[in-house]
């Protein structure tokens, strides 16, 4: 079996890779530990800060090799302030500068291609070049539904851009041997764009460090000094997260000892911060910035509840943000401002309280309700969260299922 495994060479194409935070890092480690040979094609790291990470650049760390891992970093236009034009050039530059590396990779030993389709879906285009040359299977994991997320996430008023993107999406789906999807809610939408019968539900998992709650000597005075009931939001601050609704809810709670702590960054951060100042909510909302993922268990431990929020839309009702699994794994009560899949998970797991997207009154009421809840009830929610995680989003089980999918896709 070991000889069989060692002969497998996986090419992973992903828009995010360490030092950036993404579940693909977990996947790569899993397969390396099993003795697979892994090649990773990814952009020069620049998310979410918008600039190249320190010690990375056009002439720095573009190619690295560590035992069975090779990393090929593609030149991209940095996201900078996250404006639409910068995001466009970021996506376009990857397509342009990945063509030659893709052709070069086609000369190397590759048995299967795996595309981690977060955003953009065009990350799969160099994979199709390699697939056509090498005649090897191409598997894509859809965790962000295009072009729907472009329309909603970009707050577009016209269907002009989505209509241009749609044929590209259909072309990419057509060239996949198997399409994995992180949400059951995505399946029907994908079926409308392709005749590909090989659609498989494969959810995301929570990183192990959240389940283990690793002890750390790390402390942060900014969160330690907050005595009120602490609700933590961790992740991207963008249009999709509907911070307008969150801030309106906090405005309703002026007389309550409830404090929102925001960990993360994103293109809407400055706008949200200004709104907090304008509404004079600085004593109710704290923006602490971004932190490495290994510091998150410390912050989650200080929280009384964890918050998920999604803008009201059909696409986001089908989406399961990756933080959902991390929150469940850690085992703190969850407050959800979301429709569809996320609310279903929270209600089914009995791990917290869910309100409809955009309903800031209901969201505020749930925050108050949870803050007044007995420790016994909150502890029950915490246990339910971890139990549901283990039964539905267990990292080991999902990655082993992924391994089976990849192996079954290889030519005999």
N, C-alpha and C positions, 0 to 999 in steps of 0.2 A: 504493500500500500504506500509506503514512504517513497519508493522509487516512482510510483505512479504520480503521487502528489508533486514531487520535486520536478517532474517534467512539465508541470503546468505553468505557463507564463501569462500573467494577466496584465493587460494595459488598462489603466484607470484614467479616464479623462474627467476632470472636475474643475469647476470655477473657484473652489476653495480648497486649500490644503495647508497643513501646518507651516508656519506658525499661526495661520488663521484657524478659527474654531469651526469645525464641522464634523458631522458623524463619520465622514469618509476617513478621518484620521483613525478612528476606532476600527473601521473595517480593514484598513491597510495593516494595522498591527495584528489583527486577528489572522489574516492570511499569511503574514510574515512569520508569525509564531508557528504556523502549521507547515512552514517550509516552502511556501510558494515563492516564485520569483515575480516581483511586482515592478512595473514601470508606471510612473505617475506623470501625466502631462497636465499642467496647471498654469495659471497666470502668475506673474511676479506678485507676491502678496501685497495687497493694498486695501483690503476690506477689514473693518468698516471705516478706518480713519481717513481713507481717501488719498493717502500718499504711500509710496513704497515703504515697507517696514525697514527699520534700521538694519544695515548690513546686507540688504537685498537691493538689486537694481539691474539695469541693462547690462552692466559689466560685473555684477556680483552675484554669485551663487545661482547662476542660470542653469547649471548642470551639476548634480551631486550624485554620488554613488556610495551606498552603505550596504555591504554584503549583497543581499538579494533585493535591495531597493534602489531603483534609479529614479531620479526626479528631473524632469525637463520643464523649466519654467519659461513661459512664453511672454514676450514683450507685450505689454498692454498700456493703453492710456490710463493713468490713475483716475479713480472716480472723483477725486478732489472733493468739491462741496456736495456731490451727489445730485447735481442738476441734471435735467433730462439730456442736455447736450453732452455733458461729460459721461453720463451712463451710456449714451449712444456710441461715443467714440471708444469707450472701454470695451463694449461688446464687439464693435467692428474691428478694433485693433487685434483682438484675439483671433478672429477669423482670418484676417490678413497674415498675421505673423505666425500662425500655426500651420500653414500649408506646407512650407518646406520641412519643418520638423516632423510633420506627419508622414511625408514621403520618406524621410530618413528613417523614421521608426519602422516603416514598412519593410526595411531591409533587415530588421532584427527579428529574433524569435518571439512571436506572439501567438498564443493559442486562442485567446478570447479577449474581447474588448468590453469594458464596463464603463458606461457613462453615468456620472452622478449629476442628474439634471436638476439643479437647484434653479438658478437663473444665470444666464439666459439659456433657452433651449438650443440656441445656435452653437453652444459648446459641443454639440454632437457632430457638427459638420466635419471636422478633421477625422473623427471616428469613422465616418462613412467613407472618406478617402482611403483610410487604412483597410477597412473592411473590403472594399472593392479590389484593392491590390492583393491583400493577403488571403481573401476568401475564408475569413474566420467569422464566428458568430459575434453579433453585436447585441448586448443587453443594455437597456437604458432604465434607470430608476427615476420615475417622475415624482418629484416632491413639490413641484411648482407648475401649475397648469397654465399653459400658454395657448392662445393669446389672451385668455380671460384675465390673467393676473396683470398683464401689461395695461389693459384698459382700466381695471379697478385700482391697481397699485399706483398707476400714473395719474389717476383721476382724470382720464381723458374724456372730453365731451363729444368726440367724434369717433366713428368706427374706421376711419381711414387707415390708421397705422395697423390696428388688429387685422384688417382685411388684407393688408400686404403680408403680414406675418403668417396668416393661416395656411397658405400654400406651402410655406417653408416647414411649418409644423407637420403637415400631412406628409411631406416628402421625407422628413426625418423618421416619423412613425413607420412609414412604409419600409424603410431600410433597417428597422430593428427586427432581430429574430425573436426577441421577447421584450415585453414592456412591463416593468414592475411599477406599482403605484403605491404611494405612502398612505393613501386614503381611499376607502371604498367609494367615497363620494365622487372621486375622479373618474371612475371606470366608465360610466355612461358617456361622459363628455369625450373621453378618449375614443370610445367606440364610434362616436359620431364623426371622427376624423380619420379613421383607419379601418380596414378590413382585417387587420392583424388579429388572429384569434388567441394569440398567446399573451393574455393580460393576466397578471398575477398580483394579488394584494400582498405587499410586503411593507409593514409599518416601520417607522423609525423607532429607535430605542433610546432610553436614557443612558447617559454615560455612567459607567460603574461608580465613579467617585460620588455621585449623588446617592446611590443606594447604600454605599458603605459609610457615608458621612465621615470621611477621614478626619482625624483630629489634626488640628493645626494651631501653631502658636500665633498665627496671624490675627491682628486686631485692627479695627477701623473706628477711630473716635467719633467720626461723623454719624455713624449708625448707633454706636454704643450709647451716645448721649440722648437719643430719642426715647422718651419714656412712654409715649402713647402706644396704642395698638398699631403695630407696624404691618403694613401691607407692602410687599415688594413686587415690583414689575421688573423683570430682567429680559433684556433683548433689544431688538431694533426699535428705534423711535421713528416710525414712518406713517404714511397715510393709512396703510392697512391696519395699524394698531388703534386707530380712532381715539387719539388722545383728547380730542374735543369732548367726547363723551366722558372720559375719565376725569378731566378737569372740572366739568360741570357737576359730576357726582361729588367731587371733593368740595366744591363750593357749597353743596347742600349740607356738608358735614362740619361747617364752621364751629358749631357748638359742641361737637363730639371730639373726644380724645382719640382720633384716628389720624394716622400719618402715612402718606404714600412715599415710598422710597423707590426712585427710578435708577436702575443700573443698566447702562448701555448708552448707545449713541445712534445717530441716524440723521437723515437729511431734514427731518422735521424738528430736531431737537431745539434749535434756536427759536423757532416759531412757538413751540410749546412753552419754552422757558419764558418768553416774552408774555405769553398769555397768562401764565402763573403770576408774573409780576404785575401785570395790568389788573388782575382780579385780586391782588394783594393776598395771595395764598402761599407766600414763602414759608410761613410757619406750619403749613399743612402738607407741602410737597417738597421733597429734596431730590436734587439730581446729583448723584455721586460720581457719575462717569462710568467708563468701561473698566473691567478688571479681567485678568486671566481666568480661564475656566476653573483652575484649581483653587481659586479663592471663593468661588460661588457657594460651596457648601457652608463656609463660614457665614456668609450673608444670609443664606436661607435659614440657618440655625437661629439667627437673630429675629427672623420674621415670625409674625403670628399668623400670617396668611400670604399666599402667593397669587398674583393676578395675571389672567390671560385676557386679552382684549382684541377683538377683530371688528373691523368696519362692517356695517350692514350691506351685504351683497350676496348674490347667488354663489359666486366663486368662493368667497371666504367662508360661507356656510358649509362648503365641501372640504375645506382645508383643516388639517390638524397641525398647528405650529409645533415645531420640534421641542419647544419649551414644555409642552404638555407632558411628554414622557419624562422629562427631567424633574418636573414638579411632582408627578406621581411617584417617581422613584424615591425622591427625598422624603416624602410623607408629611407634608404640611397641608392644612385645609386650603382648598383652591377656590378663588372667586373668579367666575368667568363672565365676561361681557361678550357673549358670542352666540350665534345661532348654529343650528345643524350639528355637525360632527362633534365639535368640542363640547357643546352643552349636553349632547347625548352621552359622551364619555363621563362627564362630571356627575350627571344624574344617575347613570347606570352604576357607576362605581360608588356612589354615595360618598364622594370625597370632598364635597364642598357645596357651594351655592352658585346657581347659574341664572343670569338674566339675559333677556333678548338684546341683541346688538343695538346700540344707539339709545337704549332706554336708561338714561342716567338716573332717573328717579328710582327705578328698581335696583340699579346697581348700588346706589347709595344706601337703600334700605337693606340690601344683602350685606353690605359692609358693616352696618350697625348691628344687624341681627347676629352676624358671626362674632363681632366684638363682645356681645352680651351673652354669648353661648357659654355653657358650662365647660370646664376643662374636660370632663368625661365625654361630652359630645364631640368636642374638637379632637380629642385623642382617638375616638372611634373613626372620625373622618380620616385622620392620619393613617390609621391601620388599614382602612379600606383602600386608600390611595396606593399604598405599597403592595397590598394583596392584588389589586387590579393590575398594577404594573407587572408583577411577576407572572400573572396569568395571561397577559395580552401583549406586553412589550419587553419581555425578557431579552436582554442583549444576546446571550449565548444561543438561545433558541432561534432568534431571528437570523443571526449570522450563520448558524448551521443550516438553516433553510436556504439562505442565499448561496452557500457553498454547494448545496445539492442542486440548486437551479443552474449554477454555472457549470458544474460537472455534467449535468444532463444535457447541456447545450453543446458540449464539445463533440466533434465528429468522432465516431467510433473507428 
